[in-house]
Amino acid sequence: MENLAQQFTAYISKVAGLPATWGTVVPRALPQYLSQQYALREVIVGGRAFLGILLKDAQNFRPAVFEKHLRQIMRNDISLDAYCLVASELPGYTRRRLVERQIPFVVPGQQMYWPELGVAAQARKTARTFVKPETLTPAAQAVLIYALNGNIKAPVTPKALADQLSYAGMSMTRVLDEIEARGLGRVSREGRERLLDFGKDRRILWQEALPYLRTPVRKTVRIKEELLSPDLQIKAGETALAERSMLVPPREPVYALGRRNWKKLVKRVEQIPVEDVGTCRIQLWRYDPALFLKNGPVDPFSLYLSLQDEEDERLEMALGEMMEKTVWL
């Protein structure tokens, strides 16, 4: 905390040209689930007092959920009516979402967005030979999910990955480049073969990969459940989360399908615009959810990604429960 305080005040002074002071703890009781994620401090910038909301853990932080938490924090008899989120680090995509939502924040040494002070600054990036896109391609994400589910235990060739995941060999060659460029895995050579080795704990891999991953769901449609054969009823969404947590299952079942199976099905089913008796929702995925099945619903990593942006406290708690209890077994 002391390091963050020093970094915060130094960064504010350098970028905004204003004196900054890391003040006292704001003595307000928060619900346990909020106190586990945030600490409240008074911060004084340019003679003005603000509520500093310190983010304790950035791993599963989501701006949409923070807005809901913020309403509870600011409603909790706090005299300071202006605030700023302070974090030691945040992925680039998260910082962009904060700017889009006009949420003031400071990540010392990286970026500050504080409209009330009239300041928006970002640290300059050095030139790189490889420009990172926002997210991994679907094929690269499929390889990451495959590894996170414990299916890659030794260095593997692009050809082996192509065979296991039903992709073209050239696609897997490009995937190795993507993964290596982001530092998520190590690519080596053995003779003429390239080998991909993740060589790290799955929890660490998940934390490092998360900024590059996106929801696997590209579209959701609705059909009559009876028209979906049992072998294609791969539970997804809230239906899958209910099996992995204490969440109550939704009235309308949710299933996941890959592109190939949907192309076979779409010709003989009618899409239904609203929930009706006997309907189900079908999530159309960017990669085949069946690749990662282990006698149950969709894998927990893809499930988390598919629901992480939902603004629903029930889902947030259930996702946390799932990731804490089942993912690392």
Secondary structure, DSSP 8 states (H G I E B T S, - for coil): -HHHHHHHHHHHHHHH---EEEEEE------HHHHTTEEEEEEEETTEEEEEEEES--TT--HHHHHHHHHHHHHTT-S---EEEE-S---HHHHHHHHHTT--EEETTTEEEEGGGTEEEE------SS---SS--HHHHHHHHHHHTT---S-B-HHHHHHHHT--HHHHHHHHHHHHHTTSSEEEEETTEEEEE--S-HHHHHHHHGGG---SEEEEEEEEGGGS-GGG-EE-HHHHHHHHSS----SS-EEEE-HHHHHHHHTT----SS--TTEEEEEEESS-GGGG-SSSSS-HHHHHHHHTT---HHHHHHHHHHHHHTTT-
